[in-house]
Amino acid sequence: TNNHEAAIAIFVTINLFRSDIAAVYLGLGSSYTLTSKFEDAMKAFSQCLAINPTIAEAWKRQGQVLAAISNNNNSNNTNTNNTNTCNDDTQRGRGLSDRVIHTNTNANTTILKSIECFNEALCLAPTDLTIYYERAVAYSKMKSFKMGLADLQYILNQSQSQSQSAKFWNHVGICHSQLGNVSLALEAHRKSSQCDSHFLESYINYAQLCKEAARTDEALEWFARALNVATDVEKKVIVYTYRAHLHYLCGQAGRCIDDYKSSLEYYSKQSCDSSDSSSSGLNADATLAKRQIVNNLAVCYARCGNFEEAIRLFNSILVEDLYHVCYFNKQFALYIWRLLDVPVTSFNLDNEVNEFIKDGWVQKWTCGNFLVAIDDCC
């Protein structure tokens, strides 16, 4: 019935009378996982393994939970929000420069632990191909794409039926693309779309690879297919923003602006339809994503020479988040705007721009700037 809360209550009740049954803790941990209560799930699986350390399924599910926790850690690192006020530009530049230096140490440590769990599971259940797949995904998160691909290839060698899924081939494509095997990656993503014609990631990843290979027309064709496949607001926003970046790289800032505007229109519809009590009607992740799209739209306006609109958009973000990375874009837009009628030989960008702005401009790419981060396959 998918009533996970009721299942949790039943397992907890059983534990009140019998706290030595490993299967109860396994079920409890699984129910906690399905309700995103990962810390509680880890405790339950640990208790299960304390009673019986030979249960492969417990090791496997513990590894899955650790992988989910690492995803949350990555999200928290890239979406840090700071609403402190600061009126001094130099101080703000210094604060931003410090803020954008993010490390994924916690996430990587968690992923390593998940791989250890999968290793333990495979020692107990070496024929369980689902564990190989989970470990392959974990290896990819650690950017160990060769090891991830080895696990996927093992699955393919052992069972053709196990590999007939869109997610499987999509992941094969991601590994190949990260290793520079473009033709193999494209073949894998095409197979992914053939396994499931509604699996959006395969279309986006295929289009992204075409973009990287300068196959612009083919990339646009697959982005158009992706828009037909996208079924909800969030997915359409993703496709529009990816395609906008392609237009940006091709020097078509006008088309780029159109796609970013389409993304924002969908966010507006989502905000109006939402019952959220916040002022924007969007959850925290959607709000951060929307701000980044507004930032990219402003960059496009600046590129077209419409600095007034660009600055207005940058300011609309900074009103909500004073430490957003768009601050750097705004400063450079203001700098270039001021020098539009000045001969190039009359100024020196390196000497005149504040050192903290330059430092932040270089480091900001690690803070999730879409125009760079989008290059990674979704």
GIPESUL-V889923 format. One record per backbone hydrogen bond with DSSP energy under -1.0 kcal/mol. NH is the residue of the N-H (numbers start at 0). CO is the residue of the C=O. E is the energy in kcal/mol with one decimal. If there is no record, write none. Layout:
NH_CO_E / NH_CO_E
//
This chain:
3_1_-1.6 / 6_2_-1.7 / 7_3_-2.6 / 8_4_-2.1 / 9_5_-2.0 / 10_6_-2.7 / 11_7_-2.6 / 12_8_-2.0 / 13_9_-2.3 / 14_10_-2.2 / 15_11_-1.1 / 16_13_-1.2 / 17_13_-3.1 / 24_20_-1.3 / 25_21_-2.2 / 26_22_-2.4 / 27_23_-2.6 / 28_24_-2.8 / 29_25_-2.0 / 30_26_-2.1 / 31_27_-2.5 / 32_28_-2.3 / 33_29_-2.0 / 35_32_-1.8 / 36_31_-2.9 / 37_35_-1.2 / 40_36_-2.0 / 41_37_-2.6 / 42_38_-1.9 / 43_39_-2.2 / 44_40_-2.7 / 45_41_-2.4 / 46_42_-2.2 / 47_43_-2.1 / 48_44_-2.5 / 49_45_-1.8 / 50_46_-1.4 / 51_47_-2.4 / 54_51_-1.0 / 55_53_-1.0 / 58_54_-1.5 / 59_55_-2.6 / 60_56_-2.6 / 61_57_-2.1 / 62_58_-2.1 / 63_59_-2.0 / 64_60_-2.2 / 65_61_-2.2 / 66_62_-2.1 / 67_63_-2.0 / 68_64_-2.4 / 69_65_-2.1 / 70_66_-1.5 / 71_67_-1.7 / 72_68_-2.2 / 73_69_-2.3 / 74_70_-2.2 / 75_71_-2.4 / 76_72_-1.9 / 77_73_-2.0 / 78_74_-1.7 / 91_87_-2.7 / 92_88_-2.9 / 93_89_-2.3 / 94_90_-2.6 / 95_91_-2.7 / 96_92_-2.5 / 97_93_-2.1 / 98_94_-2.1 / 99_95_-2.0 / 100_97_-1.0 / 101_99_-1.2 / 107_103_-3.0 / 108_104_-2.5 / 109_105_-2.2 / 110_106_-2.2 / 111_107_-2.3 / 112_108_-1.8 / 113_109_-1.9 / 114_110_-2.4 / 115_111_-2.0 / 116_112_-2.0 / 117_113_-2.3 / 118_114_-2.4 / 119_115_-2.3 / 120_116_-2.3 / 121_117_-2.4 / 122_118_-1.8 / 123_119_-1.2 / 124_120_-2.4 / 127_124_-1.8 / 128_126_-1.1 / 132_128_-1.9 / 133_129_-2.2 / 134_130_-2.4 / 135_131_-2.2 / 136_132_-2.2 / 137_133_-2.0 / 138_134_-2.8 / 139_135_-2.0 / 140_136_-1.8 / 141_137_-1.3 / 142_139_-1.7 / 143_138_-3.1 / 144_142_-1.2 / 147_143_-2.1 / 148_144_-2.8 / 149_145_-1.9 / 150_146_-1.8 / 151_147_-2.0 / 152_148_-2.7 / 153_149_-2.0 / 154_150_-1.9 / 155_151_-2.1 / 156_152_-2.3 / 157_153_-1.9 / 158_154_-2.4 / 163_160_-1.1 / 164_162_-1.6 / 168_164_-1.9 / 169_165_-2.3 / 170_166_-2.1 / 171_167_-2.1 / 172_168_-2.4 / 173_169_-2.1 / 174_170_-2.3 / 175_171_-2.5 / 176_172_-2.6 / 177_173_-2.2 / 178_174_-1.3 / 179_176_-1.1 / 180_175_-2.8 / 181_179_-1.5 / 184_180_-2.3 / 185_181_-2.7 / 186_182_-2.0 / 187_183_-2.1 / 188_184_-2.5 / 189_185_-2.1 / 190_186_-2.1 / 191_187_-2.1 / 192_188_-2.0 / 193_189_-1.6 / 194_190_-2.1 / 195_191_-1.6 / 198_195_-2.0 / 199_197_-1.1 / 203_199_-2.1 / 204_200_-3.0 / 205_201_-2.0 / 206_202_-2.4 / 207_203_-2.7 / 208_204_-2.2 / 209_205_-2.2 / 210_206_-2.2 / 211_207_-2.3 / 212_208_-1.9 / 213_210_-1.5 / 214_209_-3.2 / 215_213_-1.1 / 218_214_-2.3 / 219_215_-2.6 / 220_216_-1.9 / 221_217_-2.1 / 222_218_-2.1 / 223_219_-2.0 / 224_220_-1.8 / 225_221_-2.2 / 226_222_-2.1 / 227_223_-1.4 / 228_224_-1.7 / 229_225_-2.7 / 235_231_-2.1 / 236_232_-2.4 / 237_233_-1.8 / 238_234_-2.0 / 239_235_-2.7 / 240_236_-2.4 / 241_237_-2.2 / 242_238_-2.7 / 243_239_-2.3 / 244_240_-1.5 / 245_241_-1.3 / 246_242_-2.2 / 247_243_-2.4 / 248_244_-2.3 / 249_245_-1.6 / 250_247_-1.4 / 251_246_-2.9 / 252_250_-1.1 / 255_251_-2.2 / 256_252_-2.5 / 257_253_-1.9 / 258_254_-2.2 / 259_255_-2.3 / 260_256_-2.5 / 261_257_-2.1 / 262_258_-2.1 / 263_259_-2.2 / 264_260_-2.1 / 265_261_-1.7 / 266_262_-1.8 / 267_263_-2.2 / 268_264_-2.1 / 269_265_-2.4 / 270_266_-2.5 / 271_267_-2.2 / 272_268_-2.2 / 273_269_-1.2 / 286_282_-2.4 / 287_283_-2.2 / 288_284_-2.3 / 289_285_-2.5 / 290_286_-2.2 / 291_287_-1.8 / 292_288_-1.8 / 293_289_-2.5 / 294_290_-2.4 / 295_291_-2.3 / 296_292_-2.6 / 297_293_-2.3 / 298_294_-2.0 / 299_295_-1.9 / 300_296_-2.2 / 301_297_-2.4 / 302_298_-2.0 / 303_299_-1.7 / 304_301_-1.1 / 305_300_-2.5 / 306_304_-1.5 / 309_305_-1.9 / 310_306_-2.9 / 311_307_-1.9 / 312_308_-2.2 / 313_309_-2.5 / 314_310_-2.6 / 315_311_-1.7 / 316_312_-1.2 / 317_313_-2.2 / 318_314_-1.9 / 320_316_-2.5 / 322_81_-1.0 / 323_320_-1.7 / 326_323_-2.0 / 327_324_-1.4 / 329_325_-2.8 / 330_326_-2.2 / 331_327_-2.1 / 332_328_-2.3 / 333_329_-2.7 / 334_330_-2.1 / 335_331_-2.7 / 336_332_-2.6 / 337_333_-2.0 / 339_336_-1.1 / 341_338_-1.6 / 345_342_-2.2 / 346_343_-1.1 / 351_347_-2.1 / 352_348_-1.8 / 357_353_-2.1 / 358_354_-2.6 / 359_355_-2.2 / 360_356_-2.4 / 361_357_-2.0 / 362_358_-2.1 / 363_359_-2.3 / 365_362_-1.8 / 366_363_-2.2 / 371_368_-1.9 / 372_368_-3.1 / 373_369_-2.2 / 374_371_-1.8 / 375_372_-1.6
//
